[in-house]
Amino acid sequence: MKTGEAGGSMLMSALNACRARLKAFIRGRTSVRDDADDILQEVTYQLMKVEQPVENVAAWLFRAARNEMTDRARKKREVSLSGYFTGEDEEGFPEDELAETLFGVPNTPEEEYLKTLLWEELGQALSELPPPQREVFEKTELHGYSIKMLAEETGASEQALLSRKHKAVLFLRTRLQDVYDALTGE
């Protein structure tokens, strides 16, 4: 099948003919409905860009969908600081409580003092990180940057930035555990 003007309408006809099966195929292999819709859209877009003849559109679509799902599974996802604390960790290091103390509005002088103390400790711990790790952590966790935005700004790859952030989070988690334990009396 060719992708000229007539070929484009033939592609759309073939796509529409197998769209329901393709959507079911993708949804059966992804846990998030929005991901399934994104994959279907991406595969459709890829089909529209194909310049070579496609003999079996259905087979091409299913193969492209499988490849897209594999690529997404391999790609490292950006994980926020809270993503590193799950299950049993929540009892030993409840990140939500720290976030509330750091970013919440203090109601008492004691809470204000605790907030100031935690910010000082966090600042000290951040200063102990290598500059590249500190930068990625501060910009993604404290300034609202996405990894993609930071990659575009710095020219570093997203994987390099994710690796730096991961190392920073692990260091900060260990470094601030003693502070947290001292504050909670554990």
Phi, psi and chi 1 to 4 in degrees:
 res  aa     phi    psi   chi1   chi2   chi3   chi4
   1 MET       -  134.7 -162.0  175.4  -72.2      -
   2 LYS   -99.3  163.8  -65.6 -169.8  178.4 -167.9
   3 THR  -111.6   32.4   59.9      -      -      -
   4 GLY   -74.6 -162.1      -      -      -      -
   5 GLU   -63.9  -46.7  -75.4 -171.9   31.7      -
   6 ALA   -67.2  -37.5      -      -      -      -
   7 GLY   -65.0  -34.4      -      -      -      -
   8 GLY   -62.8  -42.1      -      -      -      -
   9 SER   -70.2  -32.6   63.4      -      -      -
  10 MET   -67.3  -39.9  -69.7  174.1   62.0      -
  11 LEU   -61.8  -44.6  -76.7  175.9      -      -
  12 MET   -63.6  -39.3  -70.8  -51.3  -66.3      -
  13 SER   -62.7  -45.7  -62.3      -      -      -
  14 ALA   -64.9  -40.6      -      -      -      -
  15 LEU   -62.4  -47.2  173.4   64.1      -      -
  16 ASN   -63.5  -32.5  -70.1  -27.2      -      -
  17 ALA   -67.5  -32.4      -      -      -      -
  18 CYS  -113.4    9.2   68.7      -      -      -
  19 ARG   -58.8  -45.9 -173.6  179.2 -149.4   75.8
  20 ALA   -63.3  -44.7      -      -      -      -
  21 ARG   -64.6  -41.6  -73.5 -174.9  -32.9 -178.8
  22 LEU   -63.6  -43.4 -178.1   61.5      -      -
  23 LYS   -62.5  -43.4 -163.5  170.3 -165.3  175.2
  24 ALA   -63.5  -40.4      -      -      -      -
  25 PHE   -59.9  -46.6  172.4   80.2      -      -
  26 ILE   -68.1  -46.6  -64.4  168.5      -      -
  27 ARG   -61.8  -32.9  -78.6 -159.4  178.4  139.2
  28 GLY   -69.2  -14.9      -      -      -      -
  29 ARG  -116.7    3.8  -72.5  162.7  177.7   75.5
  30 THR  -126.8  146.6   57.5      -      -      -
  31 SER   -89.0  -21.7   58.4      -      -      -
  32 VAL  -110.0  125.7  179.5      -      -      -
  33 ARG   -59.8  -40.7 -176.7 -178.7  179.1  120.4
  34 ASP   -62.4  -36.0  -71.7  -18.5      -      -
  35 ASP   -62.5  -41.3  -75.4  -10.0      -      -
  36 ALA   -62.2  -43.2      -      -      -      -
  37 ASP   -65.4  -39.2  -67.5  -21.0      -      -
  38 ASP   -64.0  -41.9  -70.9  -12.8      -      -
  39 ILE   -64.9  -44.1  -68.9  168.4      -      -
  40 LEU   -60.0  -43.2 -178.2   60.9      -      -
  41 GLN   -64.7  -43.4 -177.2  176.8    1.4      -
  42 GLU   -63.3  -42.7  177.5   62.5   26.6      -
  43 VAL   -65.1  -40.3  169.1      -      -      -
  44 THR   -62.1  -44.0  -57.7      -      -      -
  45 TYR   -61.5  -44.4  176.7   71.1      -      -
  46 GLN   -60.2  -39.9  -71.0  174.0    7.8      -
  47 LEU   -62.6  -40.1  179.6   63.7      -      -
  48 MET   -66.9  -26.6  -56.6  -41.3  -57.2      -
  49 LYS   -86.3  -11.6  -69.0 -170.0  -28.7 -177.4
  50 VAL   -61.0  129.2  169.5      -      -      -
  51 GLU  -101.1  -20.5  -65.9  179.1    8.9      -
  52 GLN   -89.4  157.0  -58.3  170.0  -10.5      -
  53 PRO   -63.1  140.1  -15.5   24.3      -      -
  54 VAL  -113.4  111.9  176.7      -      -      -
  55 GLU   -74.9  -47.2  -64.9  -60.7  -38.5      -
  56 ASN  -119.2   94.3 -173.7  -20.4      -      -
  57 VAL   -61.8  -42.9  175.2      -      -      -
  58 ALA   -59.9  -48.0      -      -      -      -
  59 ALA   -62.6  -41.2      -      -      -      -
  60 TRP   -60.9  -44.9 -172.0   95.5      -      -
  61 LEU   -62.9  -44.4  -73.6  166.9      -      -
  62 PHE   -66.3  -39.3  -79.5   87.9      -      -
  63 ARG   -66.1  -43.3 -174.8  174.0   61.2 -113.1
  64 ALA   -64.0  -39.3      -      -      -      -
  65 ALA   -65.0  -43.5      -      -      -      -
  66 ARG   -61.6  -43.0 -160.3  174.6  -57.5  111.7
  67 ASN   -64.2  -41.7  -69.3  -16.2      -      -
  68 GLU   -64.4  -41.0 -178.6   68.2   20.1      -
  69 MET   -64.9  -40.4  -72.3 -176.8  -79.8      -
  70 THR   -63.6  -44.8  -58.6      -      -      -
  71 ASP   -60.2  -42.8  -70.1  -12.8      -      -
  72 ARG   -67.6  -35.8  -74.2  172.8 -176.7 -117.1
  73 ALA   -68.4  -35.0      -      -      -      -
  74 ARG   -75.2  -31.9  -74.0 -177.4 -176.0  154.1
  75 LYS   -67.2  131.2 -171.4 -176.8  -73.4 -174.4
  76 LYS   -71.2  137.5  -70.0 -174.3  177.7 -179.4
  77 ARG   -94.1  145.9  -59.6  -90.9 -174.1 -141.4
  78 GLU   -68.6  128.7  178.0  178.4  -12.7      -
  79 VAL  -119.2  127.5  179.0      -      -      -
  80 SER   -73.1  169.2   67.8      -      -      -
  81 LEU   -54.8  -40.6  178.8   59.9      -      -
  82 SER   -65.2  -22.6   62.0      -      -      -
  83 GLY   -67.1  -16.7      -      -      -      -
  84 TYR   -88.0   -6.9  -72.7   97.4      -      -
  85 PHE  -116.7  106.9  -54.8  106.9      -      -
  86 THR  -137.6  161.0   57.7      -      -      -
  87 GLY    54.7 -120.5      -      -      -      -
  88 GLU   -67.5  -23.1   30.3  -39.7  -48.3      -
  89 ASP   -62.4  -29.7  -70.8  -19.0      -      -
  90 GLU   -61.3  -32.8  -71.2  179.0    9.5      -
  91 GLU   -73.9  -38.0  -65.7  168.6   11.6      -
  92 GLY   -82.9  -24.4      -      -      -      -
  93 PHE  -152.6   73.8 -163.8   86.5      -      -
  94 PRO   -71.1  100.6   22.3  -27.0      -      -
  95 GLU   -61.0  -33.6 -171.7  -88.6  -16.3      -
  96 ASP   -62.5  -39.0  -68.8  -21.9      -      -
  97 GLU   -65.6  -41.4 -173.3  177.5  -34.0      -
  98 LEU   -65.2  -42.7  -81.0  178.0      -      -
  99 ALA   -61.9  -41.1      -      -      -      -
 100 GLU   -62.6  -41.1  178.3   62.4   31.1      -
 101 THR   -67.2  -43.8  -56.7      -      -      -
 102 LEU   -70.8  -41.8  -72.9  168.9      -      -
 103 PHE  -108.9  -12.0  -59.1  111.3      -      -
 104 GLY   -77.4  172.6      -      -      -      -
 105 VAL   -93.3  118.5  177.2      -      -      -
 106 PRO   -67.8  139.9   18.0  -22.8      -      -
 107 ASN  -101.1  -18.1  -64.3  -38.7      -      -
 108 THR  -132.8  162.9   65.3      -      -      -
 109 PRO   -60.1  -33.2  -23.6   31.6      -      -
 110 GLU   -65.8  -42.5  -69.0   83.0   14.8      -
 111 GLU   -65.1  -38.0  -71.6  177.1   -0.2      -
 112 GLU   -62.8  -43.8  179.8   67.0   39.4      -
 113 TYR   -63.7  -44.9  175.3   72.7      -      -
 114 LEU   -61.6  -42.1 -178.6   58.8      -      -
 115 LYS   -61.1  -45.9 -179.2  176.5 -176.9  172.4
 116 THR   -61.5  -44.4  -57.5      -      -      -
 117 LEU   -61.4  -45.5 -177.4   65.4      -      -
 118 LEU   -64.8  -41.0  -76.5  174.1      -      -
 119 TRP   -63.2  -38.1  -85.4  109.0      -      -
 120 GLU   -64.1  -44.5  -72.6  173.2    2.5      -
 121 GLU   -65.4  -41.3  -73.2  -64.9  -32.7      -
 122 LEU   -63.4  -43.6  178.8   60.0      -      -
 123 GLY   -59.7  -42.9      -      -      -      -
 124 GLN   -64.2  -44.2  177.8   61.1   38.0      -
 125 ALA   -64.2  -40.8      -      -      -      -
 126 LEU   -63.5  -36.4  -73.7  169.8      -      -
 127 SER   -67.1  -19.7   72.0      -      -      -
 128 GLU   -84.0  -12.6  -64.7  170.5   14.6      -
 129 LEU   -77.9  151.6  -75.8  169.2      -      -
 130 PRO   -60.5  143.8  -19.8   29.5      -      -
 131 PRO   -50.3  -42.2  -28.4   35.9      -      -
 132 PRO   -63.3  -38.5  -22.1   32.7      -      -
 133 GLN   -69.4  -42.1  -69.9  177.2   17.0      -
 134 ARG   -61.0  -44.9 -178.6  176.6   60.6 -116.2
 135 GLU   -61.1  -47.6  177.4 -172.9   26.3      -
 136 VAL   -66.5  -38.0   72.2      -      -      -
 137 PHE   -66.0  -49.6 -179.2   85.1      -      -
 138 GLU   -61.2  -44.9  -72.7  176.7  -15.6      -
 139 LYS   -70.3  -36.9  -73.0 -168.2  173.7 -180.0
 140 THR   -83.4  -36.4   58.0      -      -      -
 141 GLU   -92.6  -32.3  -70.2  -64.8  -34.3      -
 142 LEU  -106.5  -23.6  -55.6  177.2      -      -
 143 HIS  -114.9    1.9  -59.3  -67.8      -      -
 144 GLY    79.1   14.6      -      -      -      -
 145 TYR   -73.0  148.8  -80.0   60.9      -      -
 146 SER   -91.3  161.9   69.1      -      -      -
 147 ILE   -60.4  -39.2  -69.7  -68.5      -      -
 148 LYS   -62.9  -45.3 -174.1  173.7 -175.5  172.4
 149 MET   -60.9  -43.1  -73.3  171.2   35.6      -
 150 LEU   -66.2  -37.8 -169.4   55.6      -      -
 151 ALA   -62.4  -42.4      -      -      -      -
 152 GLU   -65.6  -38.3  -70.2  170.4    3.8      -
 153 GLU   -70.2  -42.0 -179.7 -178.1  -69.2      -
 154 THR   -93.8  -22.7   62.8      -      -      -
 155 GLY    85.8   -1.9      -      -      -      -
 156 ALA   -81.0  155.0      -      -      -      -
 157 SER   -73.0  154.9   72.3      -      -      -
 158 GLU   -61.7  -38.3  -71.1 -179.2   30.2      -
 159 GLN   -64.6  -40.3  -75.8 -149.1  -82.4      -
 160 ALA   -63.2  -41.8      -      -      -      -
 161 LEU   -66.5  -41.3  -66.0  172.2      -      -
 162 LEU   -62.1  -39.8  -75.4  167.5      -      -
 163 SER   -63.6  -44.1  176.4      -      -      -
 164 ARG   -62.7  -43.0  -69.2  174.4 -165.9  164.3
 165 LYS   -65.0  -42.5 -178.2  176.3  178.7  179.5
 166 HIS   -58.4  -46.3  177.6   73.6      -      -
 167 LYS   -63.0  -40.2  -70.6  175.1 -175.4  175.4
 168 ALA   -64.0  -44.4      -      -      -      -
 169 VAL   -63.3  -43.8  167.8      -      -      -
 170 LEU   -61.6  -43.5  -67.7  177.6      -      -
 171 PHE   -62.6  -48.3  171.1   78.5      -      -
 172 LEU   -65.3  -37.4  -68.0  170.5      -      -
 173 ARG   -60.6  -47.7 -178.1  178.4 -175.4 -170.2
 174 THR   -66.6  -46.6  -57.0      -      -      -
 175 ARG   -62.6  -39.6  170.4   69.1  168.4   69.4
 176 LEU   -91.0   -6.5  -64.1  173.8      -      -
 177 GLN   -60.2  -43.3 -179.0   69.9   48.1      -
 178 ASP   -62.2  -40.6  -65.1  -23.9      -      -
 179 VAL   -62.8  -47.4  172.8      -      -      -
 180 TYR   -60.7  -46.6  178.4   78.5      -      -
 181 ASP   -58.8  -41.7  -69.8  -14.7      -      -
 182 ALA   -65.2  -37.6      -      -      -      -
 183 LEU   -74.0  -32.6  -68.5  172.8      -      -
 184 THR   -95.4   -7.0   59.8      -      -      -
 185 GLY    75.1   21.4      -      -      -      -
 186 GLU   -86.4      -  -69.4 -177.1    9.1      -
